[in-house]
Amino acid sequence: MEHEDVEKAIASKSARIYLPISLGAALLFFLASSLVGEFPPVARFGGSAWVALLTLIISMPVVTSRLKKGMREKA
């Protein structure tokens, strides 16, 4: 495989991993905020978006670097 093809494969595979992680964390936050207290909808949706964004920022480099390391070990 050419270097660009490998990078595209890693980017695609890592996105299929970290996006569900981020959306799952946001969903958990939304459910927890809905069940625990009487928060306004704006707070629940805004908090869920914030959790999704922060989880995405944290998980993106971690997942991508792990996949790159795994690809290097295979080669």
C-alpha positions in Angstrom: 0.0 0.0 0.0 1.1 3.5 -0.7 1.6 5.9 2.2 -1.4 8.0 1.4 -3.7 5.0 1.1 -2.5 3.8 4.6 -3.2 7.2 6.1 -6.7 7.3 4.5 -7.4 3.8 5.9 -6.2 4.8 9.4 -8.3 8.0 9.3 -11.4 6.2 8.2 -11.1 3.4 10.7 -10.3 5.7 13.6 -13.3 7.9 12.8 -15.5 4.7 12.9 -14.2 4.2 16.4 -14.0 7.6 18.1 -17.3 9.0 16.7 -19.4 6.4 18.4 -17.5 6.8 21.6 -18.2 10.5 21.5 -21.9 10.2 20.6 -22.3 7.5 23.3 -20.8 9.7 26.0 -23.2 12.5 24.9 -26.1 10.2 25.0 -25.2 8.9 28.5 -24.9 12.5 29.7 -28.3 13.4 28.2 -29.9 10.4 29.8 -28.3 11.1 33.1 -29.3 14.7 33.1 -32.9 13.8 32.1 -33.3 11.1 34.8 -31.5 12.8 37.8 -32.7 16.3 37.9 -35.1 18.9 36.5 -32.8 20.7 34.1 -34.1 22.8 31.2 -33.8 21.3 27.8 -31.3 23.9 26.7 -29.0 22.8 29.5 -29.4 19.1 28.6 -28.8 19.6 24.9 -26.0 22.1 25.5 -24.3 19.8 28.0 -24.6 16.9 25.7 -23.0 18.8 22.9 -20.2 19.9 25.2 -19.6 16.4 26.3 -19.6 15.1 22.7 -17.1 17.8 21.7 -14.7 17.2 24.6 -14.9 13.5 24.2 -14.1 13.9 20.5 -11.1 16.1 21.3 -9.8 13.6 23.8 -10.5 10.4 21.9 -9.4 11.4 18.4 -5.6 11.5 19.0 -5.7 8.5 21.3 -7.5 6.2 18.9 -5.6 7.4 15.8 -2.2 6.9 17.5 -3.2 3.4 18.6 -4.2 2.5 15.1 -1.0 3.9 13.6 1.0 1.9 16.2 -0.9 -1.2 15.3 -0.3 -0.7 11.6 3.4 -0.2 12.1 3.6 -3.4 14.1 1.9 -5.4 11.3 4.3 -4.0 8.7 
